[in-house]
Amino acid sequence: MKRQRATQLRLSPLHLQQGLFAVLALLITLVAGQQFLRWEQSQQPEGPSVSFQHPTQTHFSAATSGMADTAAMRMMDVDQHQTMQDMPRQERWVF
């Protein structure tokens, strides 16, 4: 498949100028529309606003983990020795 170059498309400077003008007109229209909506919203009286409080999740955990797992996590001294049976079971993720 051959690629056409810009010279083979025969884009005249007039076509380029018209295209750039159309893009500029569209951009100005969009910005003016946004400013109009902002001005219109600021003119409306403040009614009762509805706000939703969503709980923020700070971490992800396995579906099988319960609240008991968080109690098993605690700070230990570096010198303190613990066997493998005393350690909490590490969760494994399979995707």
Sequence and secondary structure as in RCSB ss.txt:
>XXXX:A:sequence
MKRQRATQLRLSPLHLQQGLFAVLALLITLVAGQQFLRWEQSQQPEGPSVSFQHPTQTHFSAATSGMADTAAMRM
MDVDQHQTMQDMPRQERWVF
>XXXX:A:secstr
     TTTTT  HHHHHHHHHHHHHHHHHHHHHHHHHHHHHHHS                  TT  HHHHHH   
  SS    TTTS        
